[in-house]
Amino acid sequence: MVKSIALAVGAHPDDIEFKMAGALLLLREAGWDTHYWTLSSGNCGSQTHGPAETARRRRLEARRAAGILGARWHAPLCRDLEIIYDVPLLRRVAAKIREIQPSIILTHPPVDYMEDHTETCRLVVTAAFAHAMPNFKVTPARPIYQGDVAVYHCLPHGLCDPLRRPVRPDFFIDTTSFRETLRASRIAHASQFDWLKQSQGMDSMIRSIEAESFRVGKMSGKFRQAEGWWRHAHAGFGSEKFDPLRVAAGKRCTSARRST
């Protein structure tokens, strides 16, 4: 039985708004129950505040952003740069996935510009794979759940891999009609404007992310603004034909054009 529950999992507060929120809004509009979860507190995201105060501010911002997106917020498990693929953390991630019981999971690509993103992806994929395995014990204990689970990967930062090679997704989701809601959810992360300018040279977080959405829309050949996605291989997760994000998107989805 398909549960109409979708979970977006990012590494840090604001990762979901940067790359995944369009799909999350589309699913909510289609009647799905949507959930918002970042593994890290974002405690390193400041040049002026200490880790505890930074984490407190970012927690409030993330909760506000999740509310704007109409998604249920879930508390983080880790601190920045401490998202490590190990068994104790895997058991905690798997417990949360069993608790929420999503049929759709949105997360980072398998390789991205920073390890927190890559490790989040690895943890989420393994935890989703174990959603119906009673012999894999989770912390805290949670019952398994049956049914297909489809995992989808968003585009990496800068639309390229860590070696600066351009990437192209499997399909595109039209996000044009969600522009104002997406902007509002990103503005909710006020503490990150100066931080990203100082630490990563991003003069305007909002302008940079919106410009990328126009680039992805142009890549689609169909939409003005878009997100790009890959569906994870189905083996171990469910039926090969189970592709609920594309089904929910309908005409707001288009496959990538492949050169021959």
C-alpha positions, 0 to 999 in steps of 0.5 A: 500500500502506497502511503502518501507521505514525502520526506525531504532530508538535507544536511543543513538548515536551508539545503531543502529550500535551495534544492528540494522545496519545489518538489516538496511544494508540488507534492503537498499541492497534490495531496501528499503529507510532507516532512522536512528534516535536516541532519545537522543543526547548522551550528557552524554557519556563522562568523560572529556567533558561537555554535550554540547560539548559531544552532538556536537561530538556525533551528528557529529559521528552519522551523519557520521555513518548514511552516512556509512550505507547509511541511512538518519539521523534525529536529536534527541529530548532528552538528556541522561537519560531523555527519559521518556514515557510521552504524550508530548514526545510521540506526538513528536515521533509519528510526526516523524514516520508520517513524515517518514511513515515507513513500517518497524521500528527497535528498542530496545527490550521491556526490556533492561539493561538500562531505556533509551532503554526500554523507547525508545521502549515503545514510538516507539511502541505506536507512531507506533500504532497511525500512522493511528489514526487522533484523536491522535494529534502529535507535530508538526502536521503531517497527518496520513498514512495508511498501515501495519507497522511491528515493530521489536525488536533487542536483548538486551545488553549482550543477556540477560534481566536485571535479567541476564536471557538469551534470544533467538530471533524469527529469525536471520539475516545473517550479515556476508557480512556486517562485514566491513561496520558495523565495519566502522560505529562503528569506526565512534563513536570514542568518545565512545571508552574511555568512554565505557572503563571507564564507563562500563568496555568495553575494546574494543567496536568493539571487544566486539560487533563483538564477540557478532555477532559471538555468535548470528551467532552460536545461529542461527545454520546457519550463521557465524555472525548474528543479532537476532530479534523479530517481535512485535505482529501484532494486531493494526499494520497491517496484521498478515501475514505482515512480510517484514523484513523476506521477504526482507532477504530471504535466509539470514534469519532463524527461531530460533530452539525451544526445545520441 
